[in-house]
Amino acid sequence: MDFNYTEEQLALQDTLRRFIARDYPFEHRRALAKSADGFDREAWKTFADFGILALPFHEDFGGLSGNAVDTMLIMEMLGRGLALEPYVSAVVLCGGLIRDAGSAAQKEALLPAIAGGELMLALAHFEPGARYELDHVATTANATGSGWQLDGAKAVVLGAPSADKLIISARDGKGLSLFLVDAKAPGVTLRAYPTQDGARAADIKLTTVTVSTNALIGPAGNALPAVERALDYANAALCAEAVGIMSALNEVTLEYLKTRKQFGQPIGKFQALQHRMADMVIATEQARSMATLAAVRVDSRDAAERSRSVAAAKAYVGAQARFVGQQAVQLHGGMGVVDELNVAHYFKRLTMIGLSFGDADYHLGRFSDTLLAA
Amino acid sequence: MDLNFTAEEQLFREEVRSFLRAKLPGEISRKVLGGKHLEKGDFVRWQRILHAQGWGAVAWPVAHGGTGWNAVQQHIFDEECADAGAPLQLPFGLKMVAPVIMAFGNPAQQQYFLPRIIDGSDWWCQGYSEPGAGSDLASLKMRAVRVNSPEGDHYVVNGQKTWNTLGQYADWIFCLVRTSTEGRQQEGISFLLIDMKTPGITVRPIIMLDGEHEINEVWMEDVRVPVENLVGQENKGWTYAKFLLGHERTGIAGVGRSKRELKKLKDIARKETANCLPLIEDQRFRDRIAQVELELMALEITNLRVISAEGEKRAPGPEASILKIKGSEIQQMLSELKMQALGHYALPYVEEALEAGWPGDALMDGYGDYAAPLSGQYFNIRKTTIYGGSNEIQKNIISQMILGL
């Protein structure tokens, strides 16, 4: 039992904290959200210098052999900074997929480039009408003489507009398979858009997209376990990001309660608001416990244990994040609903985290169903 | 960052488990696990068994007969005791008055009282709340006037205490009394140890909503208390009272007991049926179990975070309030769901079914042995968000001590 970070982890946390404070202030972030890329390519290079793009990968592939607790710490800081860079989709999700399911040649070719910040990937898995069900994939993969032909449609592919390559899931005769496809390949059409929280995503049409046999990632027809695992990693990361945001929201809200005066006194003197604030702190501490559980257990070799813990965390953190986000807005009064303050932006990001890769109800259902087996 | 117990801690857990298997009497654990009535003798017998093992007061310093276990070990001990169905070691002597006597009592008090607490000789109860002093405890009025007398200096105590838990069994009561009306109300309070056999003390039962006699009013009329029974200094009692309230952290969340009750809830949901299927297959009900389980998983880790920080001698701080709030809410959710799992079979109030060894009633088909206590427990457990500083007071503490509002 040990709840401490290592020296290295503390140093990394400190580095990121200073980076956010100095190079990633809220006004910078607001401008970035409106820029063409929607994120800061310089920051991405800095992330490569910090080593955080390399952290989850083995040293043999230019990585630092970090674990999910490292990712938790990074995500908490990126959450505080409301970082727009597609860290989760490019590094945690796609990097994790290549790491866990890719061939040696694919790892060799892709991981060092991801770690160096030269290559960005996005996972094109979810589809229109599929909602959160991971095996609901209608995109088809038909074997051709020299490879595969992909046809179908993908929805809300996070990070797609900036991705060099896409990992596309498709159904062949046997089951689900994953393919690495150049984002500019003929037949790949993106409808890019900003998301509600200022990030970037796209809906994608795939029309007779042809790829060679070595584009296949993992076993043909049996990619579902790899997708589940990668999304567990992504959800554990989102839980940590949410906790970072909730902590930051509590800080700004507390400051507001102490400085905003009405009826001749700071509004934090009113018990109704004090108790709400106490509830927000409790929700955040409890959420932090669950995000920690997810980070520690997502590295487990036991797939059932891993996914049960992550489902529990995403369900729980989702509900707490909704509460803290909504109440932070409420306690800021009119200032909570303007674009000018970071409060609304934290709230929007929390809300989108809640909807991404399965909402609280979906994950509660996953967790709840494990009670039948017990 | 590591959520696993160490190999040493696992060994320790095994040691506690095998002790419980060998020494916890089955007739007691069956009562605890079945929600049946416990008698005074059950509590005392278990305390003596623990004491014989050297585990009578695990949190005390070794010098006074404690174990020297760290906070994680104490947590493991709590968890295993709860799981095995050991009776709760009542806190009033072990966890409330004893630490005050250790910290502020004189050597004579320490030598007399502490061994009698740990070996189960004395049953202690608490004299804090009064009819007019609940959450606003410092407004208490029970008066103690010092009288110098040739037979020995003493205090004469007059007034009324209430919400006194199990005082009907008690040998001693620790009381907050008013020794001065000067200055701030906190500054005129003293901490007295009073023998319950002293003339002038009357204990009157308060029957709780579940029909049980668990709490009392305690009236004091010209009760003479030797000055030797004053703890620490006169008029400094408020400091000791606050020390007492903030002292106990491991165990405040009740994680061990709630884990046991969650298991029981799942068992009941597997036995009861809805639409001819086990209730647990009803998604609406199962999701509610899942939601409590998530709360409990989070609290278990939050609790361990607090405990580990304490183990490293970081200042414990008011996060105990978070544990109290969440712990009590979870106990209430669990007790409510257990009752709800029974549906309308939770309506009968069959007193005899609360006694150990009730043979059941052939004329009551839908009424399993586990059914009898569940409604009563639900009603009883409403107290948890009220006692020990109501959850609203805990939120005041968080606002003021953690947040500085």
Interface residues (C-beta under 8 A of the other chain):
Chain A: M1 D2 F3 N4 Y5 V69 L254 L257 K258 G268 K269 Q271 Q274 H275 M277 A278 D279 V281 I282 E285 Q286 A287 R288 S289 M290 T292 L293 A295 V296 R297 A312 A315 Y316 L364 G365 F367 S368 D369 L371 L372 A374
Chain B: M1 D2 L3 N4 F5 T6 E9 V72 K266 I280 E281 Q283 R286 D287 I289 A290 Q291 E293 L294 E295 M297 A298 L299 E300 I301 T302 L304 R305 S308 A309 E319 I322 I325 K326 E392 K395 N396 I398 S399 I402 L403 G404 L405
